[in-house]
Amino acid sequence: MCCIFASLGLLGPRIVGGLWWLFRPALWQSAFSSWIWPLLGLILLPWTTLMYVLVFTGGVTGIEWLFIGLSVFADITSYAGSAYGNRDRIPGYN
């Protein structure tokens, strides 16, 4: 059961982002100038990329930076949580 939640946490935002990009390409083209940035964003920082597309309607100003910062924090904690959970598998780590 835990593996299901871990898979959803890892793949969920990437799948949602890919489907959103597929069904609403004009929204993604207005937020990004080329296709490489959203692709890299969905691979490396999926929560941040989704939030950026969500708040970019007229440009990112004011409190929208707070939401982007929270999504960056969510991406970092997802990577840090997986590293902490697998710390026993790291050779030489006490």
Secondary structure, 3 states (H helix, E strand, C coil): CHHHHHHHHHHHHHHHHHHHHHHCHHHHHHHCCCCHHHHHHHHHCHHHHHHHHHHCCCCCCCCHHHHHHHHHHHHHHHHHHHHHHCHHHCCCCC
